[in-house]
């Protein structure tokens, strides 16, 4: 009964979204770092 309460559902979905955003940001940072390294390698050649 308590778990089907709309505000709890909203809070859960919000937490899920925040988690997804975090992993997305980590992916972006990781990819940016990798691209940066590749650029540095290209420039040094």
mmJSON file of the N, C-alpha and C atoms, coordinates in Angstrom:
{"data_MODEL":{"atom_site":{
"group_PDB":["ATOM","ATOM","ATOM","ATOM","ATOM","ATOM","ATOM","ATOM","ATOM","ATOM","ATOM","ATOM","ATOM","ATOM","ATOM","ATOM","ATOM","ATOM","ATOM","ATOM","ATOM","ATOM","ATOM","ATOM","ATOM","ATOM","ATOM","ATOM","ATOM","ATOM","ATOM","ATOM","ATOM","ATOM","ATOM","ATOM","ATOM","ATOM","ATOM","ATOM","ATOM","ATOM","ATOM","ATOM","ATOM","ATOM","ATOM","ATOM","ATOM","ATOM","ATOM","ATOM","ATOM","ATOM","ATOM","ATOM","ATOM","ATOM","ATOM","ATOM","ATOM","ATOM","ATOM","ATOM","ATOM","ATOM","ATOM","ATOM","ATOM","ATOM","ATOM","ATOM","ATOM","ATOM","ATOM","ATOM","ATOM","ATOM","ATOM","ATOM","ATOM","ATOM","ATOM","ATOM","ATOM","ATOM","ATOM","ATOM","ATOM","ATOM","ATOM","ATOM","ATOM","ATOM","ATOM","ATOM","ATOM","ATOM","ATOM","ATOM","ATOM","ATOM","ATOM","ATOM","ATOM","ATOM","ATOM","ATOM","ATOM","ATOM","ATOM","ATOM","ATOM","ATOM","ATOM","ATOM","ATOM","ATOM","ATOM","ATOM","ATOM","ATOM","ATOM","ATOM","ATOM","ATOM","ATOM","ATOM","ATOM","ATOM","ATOM","ATOM","ATOM","ATOM","ATOM"],
"id":[1,2,3,4,5,6,7,8,9,10,11,12,13,14,15,16,17,18,19,20,21,22,23,24,25,26,27,28,29,30,31,32,33,34,35,36,37,38,39,40,41,42,43,44,45,46,47,48,49,50,51,52,53,54,55,56,57,58,59,60,61,62,63,64,65,66,67,68,69,70,71,72,73,74,75,76,77,78,79,80,81,82,83,84,85,86,87,88,89,90,91,92,93,94,95,96,97,98,99,100,101,102,103,104,105,106,107,108,109,110,111,112,113,114,115,116,117,118,119,120,121,122,123,124,125,126,127,128,129,130,131,132,133,134,135],
"type_symbol":["N","C","C","N","C","C","N","C","C","N","C","C","N","C","C","N","C","C","N","C","C","N","C","C","N","C","C","N","C","C","N","C","C","N","C","C","N","C","C","N","C","C","N","C","C","N","C","C","N","C","C","N","C","C","N","C","C","N","C","C","N","C","C","N","C","C","N","C","C","N","C","C","N","C","C","N","C","C","N","C","C","N","C","C","N","C","C","N","C","C","N","C","C","N","C","C","N","C","C","N","C","C","N","C","C","N","C","C","N","C","C","N","C","C","N","C","C","N","C","C","N","C","C","N","C","C","N","C","C","N","C","C","N","C","C"],
"label_atom_id":["N","CA","C","N","CA","C","N","CA","C","N","CA","C","N","CA","C","N","CA","C","N","CA","C","N","CA","C","N","CA","C","N","CA","C","N","CA","C","N","CA","C","N","CA","C","N","CA","C","N","CA","C","N","CA","C","N","CA","C","N","CA","C","N","CA","C","N","CA","C","N","CA","C","N","CA","C","N","CA","C","N","CA","C","N","CA","C","N","CA","C","N","CA","C","N","CA","C","N","CA","C","N","CA","C","N","CA","C","N","CA","C","N","CA","C","N","CA","C","N","CA","C","N","CA","C","N","CA","C","N","CA","C","N","CA","C","N","CA","C","N","CA","C","N","CA","C","N","CA","C","N","CA","C","N","CA","C"],
"label_alt_id":[null,null,null,null,null,null,null,null,null,null,null,null,null,null,null,null,null,null,null,null,null,null,null,null,null,null,null,null,null,null,null,null,null,null,null,null,null,null,null,null,null,null,null,null,null,null,null,null,null,null,null,null,null,null,null,null,null,null,null,null,null,null,null,null,null,null,null,null,null,null,null,null,null,null,null,null,null,null,null,null,null,null,null,null,null,null,null,null,null,null,null,null,null,null,null,null,null,null,null,null,null,null,null,null,null,null,null,null,null,null,null,null,null,null,null,null,null,null,null,null,null,null,null,null,null,null,null,null,null,null,null,null,null,null,null],
"label_comp_id":["UNK","UNK","UNK","UNK","UNK","UNK","UNK","UNK","UNK","UNK","UNK","UNK","UNK","UNK","UNK","UNK","UNK","UNK","UNK","UNK","UNK","UNK","UNK","UNK","UNK","UNK","UNK","UNK","UNK","UNK","UNK","UNK","UNK","UNK","UNK","UNK","UNK","UNK","UNK","UNK","UNK","UNK","UNK","UNK","UNK","UNK","UNK","UNK","UNK","UNK","UNK","UNK","UNK","UNK","UNK","UNK","UNK","UNK","UNK","UNK","UNK","UNK","UNK","UNK","UNK","UNK","UNK","UNK","UNK","UNK","UNK","UNK","UNK","UNK","UNK","UNK","UNK","UNK","UNK","UNK","UNK","UNK","UNK","UNK","UNK","UNK","UNK","UNK","UNK","UNK","UNK","UNK","UNK","UNK","UNK","UNK","UNK","UNK","UNK","UNK","UNK","UNK","UNK","UNK","UNK","UNK","UNK","UNK","UNK","UNK","UNK","UNK","UNK","UNK","UNK","UNK","UNK","UNK","UNK","UNK","UNK","UNK","UNK","UNK","UNK","UNK","UNK","UNK","UNK","UNK","UNK","UNK","UNK","UNK","UNK"],
"label_asym_id":["A","A","A","A","A","A","A","A","A","A","A","A","A","A","A","A","A","A","A","A","A","A","A","A","A","A","A","A","A","A","A","A","A","A","A","A","A","A","A","A","A","A","A","A","A","A","A","A","A","A","A","A","A","A","A","A","A","A","A","A","A","A","A","A","A","A","A","A","A","A","A","A","A","A","A","A","A","A","A","A","A","A","A","A","A","A","A","A","A","A","A","A","A","A","A","A","A","A","A","A","A","A","A","A","A","A","A","A","A","A","A","A","A","A","A","A","A","A","A","A","A","A","A","A","A","A","A","A","A","A","A","A","A","A","A"],
"label_entity_id":["1","1","1","1","1","1","1","1","1","1","1","1","1","1","1","1","1","1","1","1","1","1","1","1","1","1","1","1","1","1","1","1","1","1","1","1","1","1","1","1","1","1","1","1","1","1","1","1","1","1","1","1","1","1","1","1","1","1","1","1","1","1","1","1","1","1","1","1","1","1","1","1","1","1","1","1","1","1","1","1","1","1","1","1","1","1","1","1","1","1","1","1","1","1","1","1","1","1","1","1","1","1","1","1","1","1","1","1","1","1","1","1","1","1","1","1","1","1","1","1","1","1","1","1","1","1","1","1","1","1","1","1","1","1","1"],
"label_seq_id":[1,1,1,2,2,2,3,3,3,4,4,4,5,5,5,6,6,6,7,7,7,8,8,8,9,9,9,10,10,10,11,11,11,12,12,12,13,13,13,14,14,14,15,15,15,16,16,16,17,17,17,18,18,18,19,19,19,20,20,20,21,21,21,22,22,22,23,23,23,24,24,24,25,25,25,26,26,26,27,27,27,28,28,28,29,29,29,30,30,30,31,31,31,32,32,32,33,33,33,34,34,34,35,35,35,36,36,36,37,37,37,38,38,38,39,39,39,40,40,40,41,41,41,42,42,42,43,43,43,44,44,44,45,45,45],
"pdbx_PDB_ins_code":[null,null,null,null,null,null,null,null,null,null,null,null,null,null,null,null,null,null,null,null,null,null,null,null,null,null,null,null,null,null,null,null,null,null,null,null,null,null,null,null,null,null,null,null,null,null,null,null,null,null,null,null,null,null,null,null,null,null,null,null,null,null,null,null,null,null,null,null,null,null,null,null,null,null,null,null,null,null,null,null,null,null,null,null,null,null,null,null,null,null,null,null,null,null,null,null,null,null,null,null,null,null,null,null,null,null,null,null,null,null,null,null,null,null,null,null,null,null,null,null,null,null,null,null,null,null,null,null,null,null,null,null,null,null,null],
"Cartn_x":[0.834,0.0,0.873,1.857,2.702,3.563,4.024,4.944,4.267,2.948,2.258,1.851,2.225,1.91,2.625,1.918,2.483,3.784,3.843,5.043,6.254,6.042,7.153,7.612,6.63,6.973,7.763,7.338,8.012,9.436,9.592,10.924,11.831,11.273,12.069,12.51,11.588,11.934,12.942,12.832,13.778,15.172,15.248,16.536,17.131,16.277,16.747,17.336,16.636,17.094,18.434,18.572,19.825,20.951,20.679,21.689,22.096,21.098,21.391,22.226,21.87,22.63,24.073,24.26,25.621,26.446,25.887,26.639,26.888,25.912,26.076,27.225,27.272,28.344,29.7,29.74,31.003,31.447,30.48,30.799,31.347,30.685,31.114,32.523,32.787,34.109,35.155,34.828,35.751,36.049,34.967,35.144,35.928,35.661,36.373,37.861,38.175,39.564,40.247,39.523,40.092,40.327,39.33,39.467,40.632,40.744,41.825,43.183,43.305,44.56,44.868,43.847,44.045,44.481,43.889,44.264,45.718,46.118,47.51,48.46,48.088,48.926,49.009,47.861,47.847,48.751,48.681,49.453,50.95,51.314,52.736,53.393,52.58,53.141,53.671],
"Cartn_y":[-1.199,0.0,1.256,1.277,2.459,2.667,1.562,1.676,2.212,2.044,2.521,3.977,4.606,6.018,6.848,7.756,8.515,9.248,9.893,10.678,9.767,8.57,7.616,7.158,6.875,6.472,7.578,8.823,9.957,10.072,9.902,9.994,8.893,7.68,6.567,6.843,7.335,7.606,8.743,9.706,10.817,10.3,9.398,8.816,8.038,7.294,6.541,7.505,8.615,9.59,10.172,10.484,11.046,10.036,8.761,7.716,7.65,7.7,7.645,8.85,10.021,11.232,11.094,10.501,10.336,9.456,8.313,7.406,8.063,8.852,9.561,10.548,11.294,12.265,11.572,10.45,9.708,9.241,8.743,8.31,9.473,10.641,11.817,12.221,12.263,12.647,11.656,10.364,9.318,9.466,9.648,9.78,11.03,12.125,13.367,13.177,12.495,12.233,11.392,10.386,9.499,10.268,11.073,11.866,12.843,13.435,14.396,13.713,12.501,11.762,11.472,11.056,10.745,11.992,13.138,14.392,14.723,14.531,14.815,13.922,12.657,11.726,12.18,12.595,13.075,14.297,15.213,16.449,16.18,15.158,14.912,14.199,13.608,12.894,13.863],
"Cartn_z":[0.0,0.0,0.0,0.899,1.045,-0.206,-0.795,-1.923,-3.181,-3.269,-4.468,-4.335,-3.228,-3.031,-4.108,-4.773,-5.905,-5.571,-4.411,-4.084,-3.914,-3.36,-3.214,-4.597,-5.458,-6.829,-7.514,-7.321,-7.957,-7.425,-6.117,-5.514,-6.062,-6.211,-6.734,-8.16,-8.99,-10.391,-10.473,-9.55,-9.52,-9.18,-8.203,-7.817,-8.987,-9.704,-10.867,-11.897,-12.132,-13.114,-12.698,-11.41,-10.904,-11.104,-10.835,-11.044,-12.508,-13.402,-14.832,-15.246,-14.704,-15.024,-14.571,-13.384,-12.853,-13.78,-14.188,-15.048,-16.399,-16.869,-18.14,-18.05,-16.936,-16.745,-16.669,-15.955,-15.842,-17.227,-18.019,-19.384,-20.195,-20.072,-20.826,-20.429,-19.127,-18.642,-19.144,-19.056,-19.49,-20.978,-21.777,-23.221,-23.557,-22.829,-23.1,-22.806,-21.715,-21.37,-22.433,-22.923,-23.941,-25.235,-25.628,-26.859,-26.716,-25.527,-25.274,-25.445,-24.886,-25.012,-26.475,-27.239,-28.651,-29.409,-29.054,-29.695,-29.398,-28.14,-27.766,-28.544,-28.694,-29.454,-30.908,-31.465,-32.853,-33.014,-32.04,-32.138,-32.014,-31.213,-30.973,-32.15,-33.021,-34.173,-35.215],
"occupancy":[1.0,1.0,1.0,1.0,1.0,1.0,1.0,1.0,1.0,1.0,1.0,1.0,1.0,1.0,1.0,1.0,1.0,1.0,1.0,1.0,1.0,1.0,1.0,1.0,1.0,1.0,1.0,1.0,1.0,1.0,1.0,1.0,1.0,1.0,1.0,1.0,1.0,1.0,1.0,1.0,1.0,1.0,1.0,1.0,1.0,1.0,1.0,1.0,1.0,1.0,1.0,1.0,1.0,1.0,1.0,1.0,1.0,1.0,1.0,1.0,1.0,1.0,1.0,1.0,1.0,1.0,1.0,1.0,1.0,1.0,1.0,1.0,1.0,1.0,1.0,1.0,1.0,1.0,1.0,1.0,1.0,1.0,1.0,1.0,1.0,1.0,1.0,1.0,1.0,1.0,1.0,1.0,1.0,1.0,1.0,1.0,1.0,1.0,1.0,1.0,1.0,1.0,1.0,1.0,1.0,1.0,1.0,1.0,1.0,1.0,1.0,1.0,1.0,1.0,1.0,1.0,1.0,1.0,1.0,1.0,1.0,1.0,1.0,1.0,1.0,1.0,1.0,1.0,1.0,1.0,1.0,1.0,1.0,1.0,1.0],
"B_iso_or_equiv":[0.0,0.0,0.0,0.0,0.0,0.0,0.0,0.0,0.0,0.0,0.0,0.0,0.0,0.0,0.0,0.0,0.0,0.0,0.0,0.0,0.0,0.0,0.0,0.0,0.0,0.0,0.0,0.0,0.0,0.0,0.0,0.0,0.0,0.0,0.0,0.0,0.0,0.0,0.0,0.0,0.0,0.0,0.0,0.0,0.0,0.0,0.0,0.0,0.0,0.0,0.0,0.0,0.0,0.0,0.0,0.0,0.0,0.0,0.0,0.0,0.0,0.0,0.0,0.0,0.0,0.0,0.0,0.0,0.0,0.0,0.0,0.0,0.0,0.0,0.0,0.0,0.0,0.0,0.0,0.0,0.0,0.0,0.0,0.0,0.0,0.0,0.0,0.0,0.0,0.0,0.0,0.0,0.0,0.0,0.0,0.0,0.0,0.0,0.0,0.0,0.0,0.0,0.0,0.0,0.0,0.0,0.0,0.0,0.0,0.0,0.0,0.0,0.0,0.0,0.0,0.0,0.0,0.0,0.0,0.0,0.0,0.0,0.0,0.0,0.0,0.0,0.0,0.0,0.0,0.0,0.0,0.0,0.0,0.0,0.0],
"pdbx_formal_charge":[null,null,null,null,null,null,null,null,null,null,null,null,null,null,null,null,null,null,null,null,null,null,null,null,null,null,null,null,null,null,null,null,null,null,null,null,null,null,null,null,null,null,null,null,null,null,null,null,null,null,null,null,null,null,null,null,null,null,null,null,null,null,null,null,null,null,null,null,null,null,null,null,null,null,null,null,null,null,null,null,null,null,null,null,null,null,null,null,null,null,null,null,null,null,null,null,null,null,null,null,null,null,null,null,null,null,null,null,null,null,null,null,null,null,null,null,null,null,null,null,null,null,null,null,null,null,null,null,null,null,null,null,null,null,null],
"auth_seq_id":[1,1,1,2,2,2,3,3,3,4,4,4,5,5,5,6,6,6,7,7,7,8,8,8,9,9,9,10,10,10,11,11,11,12,12,12,13,13,13,14,14,14,15,15,15,16,16,16,17,17,17,18,18,18,19,19,19,20,20,20,21,21,21,22,22,22,23,23,23,24,24,24,25,25,25,26,26,26,27,27,27,28,28,28,29,29,29,30,30,30,31,31,31,32,32,32,33,33,33,34,34,34,35,35,35,36,36,36,37,37,37,38,38,38,39,39,39,40,40,40,41,41,41,42,42,42,43,43,43,44,44,44,45,45,45],
"auth_comp_id":["UNK","UNK","UNK","UNK","UNK","UNK","UNK","UNK","UNK","UNK","UNK","UNK","UNK","UNK","UNK","UNK","UNK","UNK","UNK","UNK","UNK","UNK","UNK","UNK","UNK","UNK","UNK","UNK","UNK","UNK","UNK","UNK","UNK","UNK","UNK","UNK","UNK","UNK","UNK","UNK","UNK","UNK","UNK","UNK","UNK","UNK","UNK","UNK","UNK","UNK","UNK","UNK","UNK","UNK","UNK","UNK","UNK","UNK","UNK","UNK","UNK","UNK","UNK","UNK","UNK","UNK","UNK","UNK","UNK","UNK","UNK","UNK","UNK","UNK","UNK","UNK","UNK","UNK","UNK","UNK","UNK","UNK","UNK","UNK","UNK","UNK","UNK","UNK","UNK","UNK","UNK","UNK","UNK","UNK","UNK","UNK","UNK","UNK","UNK","UNK","UNK","UNK","UNK","UNK","UNK","UNK","UNK","UNK","UNK","UNK","UNK","UNK","UNK","UNK","UNK","UNK","UNK","UNK","UNK","UNK","UNK","UNK","UNK","UNK","UNK","UNK","UNK","UNK","UNK","UNK","UNK","UNK","UNK","UNK","UNK"],
"auth_asym_id":["A","A","A","A","A","A","A","A","A","A","A","A","A","A","A","A","A","A","A","A","A","A","A","A","A","A","A","A","A","A","A","A","A","A","A","A","A","A","A","A","A","A","A","A","A","A","A","A","A","A","A","A","A","A","A","A","A","A","A","A","A","A","A","A","A","A","A","A","A","A","A","A","A","A","A","A","A","A","A","A","A","A","A","A","A","A","A","A","A","A","A","A","A","A","A","A","A","A","A","A","A","A","A","A","A","A","A","A","A","A","A","A","A","A","A","A","A","A","A","A","A","A","A","A","A","A","A","A","A","A","A","A","A","A","A"],
"auth_atom_id":["N","CA","C","N","CA","C","N","CA","C","N","CA","C","N","CA","C","N","CA","C","N","CA","C","N","CA","C","N","CA","C","N","CA","C","N","CA","C","N","CA","C","N","CA","C","N","CA","C","N","CA","C","N","CA","C","N","CA","C","N","CA","C","N","CA","C","N","CA","C","N","CA","C","N","CA","C","N","CA","C","N","CA","C","N","CA","C","N","CA","C","N","CA","C","N","CA","C","N","CA","C","N","CA","C","N","CA","C","N","CA","C","N","CA","C","N","CA","C","N","CA","C","N","CA","C","N","CA","C","N","CA","C","N","CA","C","N","CA","C","N","CA","C","N","CA","C","N","CA","C","N","CA","C","N","CA","C"],
"pdbx_PDB_model_num":[1,1,1,1,1,1,1,1,1,1,1,1,1,1,1,1,1,1,1,1,1,1,1,1,1,1,1,1,1,1,1,1,1,1,1,1,1,1,1,1,1,1,1,1,1,1,1,1,1,1,1,1,1,1,1,1,1,1,1,1,1,1,1,1,1,1,1,1,1,1,1,1,1,1,1,1,1,1,1,1,1,1,1,1,1,1,1,1,1,1,1,1,1,1,1,1,1,1,1,1,1,1,1,1,1,1,1,1,1,1,1,1,1,1,1,1,1,1,1,1,1,1,1,1,1,1,1,1,1,1,1,1,1,1,1]
}}}
